Amino acid sequence: MHLEEEMMKKLISTLLLSGILFVSSSLFAINKNQSIEYVRTLNRNASTDIDATFYNPAGLVFMKHEGLSIQVANQIIIQEKSVKEDSTLINTYVGNEQEYKGEVNAYLFPDLHIAYKKEKMVFFFNFMPIAGGGSGEFKNGLPLFDNLLLGAPIKAAGTLSQLDPTSPVTYQVAPGSYSRELAFTGTQYTLASTIGGAYKVNKKFSVAAGYRLQYARAEYSGYAKDLSWQALATGTISDIQNAALVAQGLNTTGTSFAGLPFETIMTGLTQKVELDTVATGWGHSIVAGAHIRPIDKLDIGFRVDWNSPLKIKYDTSTMKGHPLYTSQLEKDYGDGVTTYVTEPWLFALGVSYNITKELRVEVNTTAELYEYVNYTDEYEED
């Protein structure tokens, strides 16, 4: 393997720069920081360096170096996150100043870029965490838990009342009586590898295309315990409502709840709720791009990513709690549940102009079509 001295120096400096970096990018979105150069400039969509395997593959044909080029880097990402949700339930029973604080860490966030240039052709390969890439710990939980604990019995009362308006039931939590201990930890990443080629059509224009394979994995673990609140419930269960409770798995006693006060059948809600699950899935992407160099100092790069749906399947080892809560969790996180997540279409455009050898101006923009993202199971099976 031959590397010119200039390329070797660049590789060594990149490895040194990959020490400990504190950056603010989200760990739970499509990652754009796929090279050390990006952390420094935040503008790489017109790159003609080795990291163009991700940002601007068509720009690879304008690299100065012929032959094999390799870049290996790692980032250590440490970030504090604060989640705040403006919902009626949380504002009423938890407080509108409630913040769910956590730490998100990624000690291994690697990038590998490889390109082989031969005259007008470049073959390239990369490997990276294209989404996620870290673990998060929220010692006071997330809004999901409070919304579930407070909302499920209220929603159940409303549903039962609609089923049999002649026997209305209600459920409320006395203000100031709600307390609980929550915790949540999670790890989420999508690893991706792209292989492709670029071709220099003429001195000013090049094109590129590639195929990307993605593997997604998420691990979630959380609990709600030491639950306590004063319930304000009214009404009596009817035969129609009891039949609905049996059908939904909320009455598995073999004894009818008809004639019982609604408050009586809602006892036991304060038992511990636990969830441990792992979700995995595969997806594919097509990457295409073009690069224009109208004059020697000006580079314009364009890239588009088309992403297929990621088919995510849950492997749930623990799901405990009152049936009213587990029945809600089962819909989203039950063992064997399959859902689809689509990363949005992505369009990237970058412009770079070298004013002098030491001064370069870069501008870029990235558009992601989130309106076409599907988080449901409504795709047809092949």
SVG drawing of the C-alpha trace seen along z (x, -y; Angstrom):
<svg xmlns="http://www.w3.org/2000/svg" viewBox="-78 -35 85 52">
<polyline fill="none" stroke="black" stroke-width="0.4" points="0.0,0.0 1.5,-3.3 0.7,-6.6 2.5,-9.8 4.2,-11.7 1.5,-14.4 -1.3,-11.9 0.5,-10.2 0.9,-13.5 -2.8,-14.2 -3.8,-10.8 -1.6,-11.2 -3.0,-14.6 -6.5,-13.4 -5.9,-10.6 -4.5,-13.0 -7.4,-15.4 -9.8,-12.5 -9.0,-12.7 -11.9,-14.0 -14.4,-16.3 -17.4,-17.9 -20.0,-18.6 -23.6,-19.5 -25.1,-17.4 -28.0,-15.2 -27.3,-11.5 -30.8,-10.6 -30.9,-12.2 -29.1,-11.7 -25.5,-12.4 -23.7,-14.9 -20.5,-15.0 -18.8,-12.1 -15.3,-13.5 -12.9,-15.5 -12.9,-18.2 -16.7,-18.6 -16.3,-19.3 -13.8,-22.1 -15.8,-23.8 -19.4,-22.4 -19.2,-22.7 -18.2,-19.7 -20.8,-19.3 -18.3,-20.6 -15.3,-18.5 -12.7,-17.2 -10.8,-15.4 -11.1,-11.8 -14.2,-12.5 -16.1,-13.2 -16.9,-9.5 -19.8,-10.6 -20.3,-14.3 -19.6,-14.7 -18.6,-11.4 -18.5,-13.1 -15.8,-15.4 -13.4,-12.5 -12.2,-12.7 -10.7,-16.1 -8.5,-14.8 -4.8,-15.6 -3.7,-12.2 -3.6,-9.3 -3.9,-5.7 -5.1,-4.7 -6.3,-7.1 -7.5,-6.2 -8.8,-8.2 -9.6,-6.6 -11.0,-8.8 -12.9,-8.6 -14.9,-11.2 -15.9,-11.0 -19.2,-12.8 -20.4,-13.9 -23.6,-15.9 -26.3,-16.9 -29.9,-16.6 -33.0,-18.2 -36.4,-17.1 -39.4,-19.3 -42.9,-18.5 -45.8,-20.9 -48.7,-18.5 -51.8,-19.1 -51.2,-16.1 -47.6,-16.9 -48.4,-20.6 -51.3,-19.8 -49.9,-16.9 -46.1,-17.2 -45.6,-20.9 -45.0,-23.1 -41.4,-23.6 -40.6,-19.8 -37.5,-19.0 -36.3,-15.4 -32.5,-15.8 -30.0,-13.2 -26.5,-12.5 -25.9,-11.2 -22.4,-9.8 -20.7,-8.2 -17.1,-7.0 -16.8,-5.2 -18.0,-7.2 -15.7,-6.0 -15.4,-7.0 -13.6,-5.1 -13.1,-6.6 -11.3,-4.7 -10.8,-5.8 -8.8,-4.5 -8.2,-7.0 -7.1,-6.0 -7.1,-8.8 -10.8,-9.6 -12.2,-6.9 -12.5,-6.7 -13.8,-3.7 -14.8,-4.4 -15.9,-2.8 -16.9,-4.1 -18.2,-2.9 -19.8,-5.0 -22.7,-5.4 -25.0,-7.3 -27.7,-7.8 -27.6,-7.6 -24.3,-6.2 -24.5,-6.8 -26.2,-5.8 -28.4,-8.0 -29.3,-7.9 -32.2,-9.9 -32.3,-9.3 -35.7,-11.0 -37.2,-9.2 -38.9,-10.7 -42.3,-12.3 -43.5,-9.0 -43.8,-7.5 -45.8,-10.3 -48.1,-10.5 -48.7,-6.8 -49.2,-6.6 -51.6,-9.6 -53.2,-9.3 -54.1,-5.6 -56.8,-5.4 -58.3,-8.7 -58.4,-7.5 -59.9,-4.1 -62.7,-5.9 -63.5,-8.0 -63.5,-4.9 -65.8,-3.0 -68.2,-5.9 -68.5,-6.1 -69.2,-2.4 -72.1,-2.6 -73.3,-6.2 -76.0,-5.0 -73.2,-4.1 -70.6,-6.9 -67.4,-6.5 -64.7,-9.1 -61.2,-9.0 -59.0,-11.9 -55.9,-12.3 -56.1,-14.7 -53.9,-17.7 -50.7,-17.6 -51.0,-13.9 -49.0,-12.4 -45.5,-11.1 -43.2,-8.5 -39.6,-7.5 -38.7,-7.1 -35.5,-6.0 -34.6,-5.4 -31.5,-4.2 -31.1,-3.7 -28.6,-3.0 -29.4,-3.6 -27.3,-3.5 -27.5,-2.8 -24.3,-1.6 -23.9,-2.1 -21.4,-1.2 -21.4,-2.6 -19.6,-1.4 -19.6,-3.2 -17.7,-4.9 -17.1,-8.4 -16.3,-9.3 -14.8,-12.5 -16.8,-13.4 -14.5,-16.3 -12.2,-18.8 -15.1,-20.6 -17.8,-18.0 -18.1,-14.6 -20.8,-12.2 -21.0,-9.5 -23.3,-6.8 -23.2,-4.3 -25.1,-1.7 -25.4,-1.9 -26.4,0.9 -27.7,0.0 -28.1,1.9 -30.1,0.3 -30.2,1.4 -31.8,-0.2 -31.8,1.0 -34.3,-0.6 -34.7,0.1 -36.9,-1.9 -39.1,-1.7 -41.6,-3.6 -41.8,-2.6 -42.9,-4.0 -46.1,-5.2 -48.5,-7.1 -51.6,-9.3 -55.1,-9.9 -57.7,-8.6 -60.9,-10.5 -63.1,-7.9 -66.9,-7.7 -69.3,-5.3 -70.1,-1.6 -69.1,0.9 -71.9,2.2 -72.1,5.5 -71.2,3.8 -68.1,2.2 -67.1,5.5 -67.2,7.3 -64.9,4.6 -62.5,5.0 -62.4,8.8 -61.8,8.3 -58.9,5.9 -57.3,8.3 -58.0,5.9 -60.2,8.5 -58.5,11.9 -60.0,12.9 -62.8,15.0 -65.2,13.0 -67.4,10.2 -66.6,6.7 -70.2,5.6 -71.7,3.8 -68.4,3.0 -67.3,-0.6 -64.8,-1.8 -62.5,-2.9 -62.4,0.7 -61.2,2.3 -58.5,-0.5 -56.7,0.6 -53.3,1.9 -52.2,-0.8 -49.4,-1.8 -47.5,1.5 -44.0,1.1 -43.9,0.7 -40.8,2.1 -39.7,2.3 -36.6,3.9 -36.5,4.3 -34.1,4.5 -35.1,3.4 -33.1,4.3 -33.5,3.9 -32.0,3.5 -32.3,0.9 -30.8,-0.3 -30.0,-3.6 -29.0,-4.8 -26.5,-7.7 -26.0,-9.8 -24.0,-13.1 -22.5,-15.5 -19.6,-18.0 -18.8,-21.1 -15.6,-23.1 -16.4,-26.0 -13.1,-27.7 -10.0,-26.5 -10.8,-27.9 -14.5,-27.2 -16.1,-23.8 -19.8,-23.0 -21.0,-19.7 -24.4,-18.1 -25.6,-14.8 -28.9,-13.1 -29.7,-10.1 -32.7,-7.9 -33.5,-5.7 -35.6,-2.6 -37.7,-1.8 -35.9,-0.3 -37.9,2.7 -37.6,2.7 -38.5,5.7 -38.7,5.7 -37.3,8.4 -38.8,7.6 -37.5,9.5 -39.4,7.6 -42.7,5.9 -44.3,5.7 -47.0,3.7 -50.8,3.3 -52.5,4.6 -53.8,1.1 -50.3,0.0 -48.7,3.1 -51.6,3.2 -50.5,-0.2 -46.8,0.7 -47.5,3.9 -48.8,2.0 -45.5,0.3 -42.9,2.4 -44.4,5.9 -42.2,8.9 -42.3,9.5 -43.9,6.1 -42.6,4.9 -42.6,1.2 -40.9,-0.8 -38.7,-3.9 -37.7,-5.8 -34.9,-8.2 -35.9,-11.2 -34.8,-11.9 -31.7,-14.1 -30.4,-16.8 -27.0,-18.3 -25.5,-21.3 -22.1,-22.8 -20.0,-25.6 -16.3,-26.1 -14.0,-29.0 -10.3,-29.3 -9.5,-32.9 -5.8,-32.1 -3.9,-29.0 -4.5,-29.7 -8.1,-31.1 -11.1,-29.2 -14.8,-30.2 -17.3,-27.4 -21.1,-27.4 -23.5,-24.5 -27.1,-23.5 -28.8,-20.2 -32.5,-19.6 -34.3,-16.6 -37.8,-15.8 -39.3,-14.8 -42.9,-15.1 -42.3,-11.8 -41.0,-10.0 -43.2,-7.0 -43.1,-5.7 -45.9,-3.2 -46.4,0.4 -48.4,-0.6 -46.0,0.7 -47.0,3.7 -44.9,6.8 -43.0,8.1"/>
</svg>
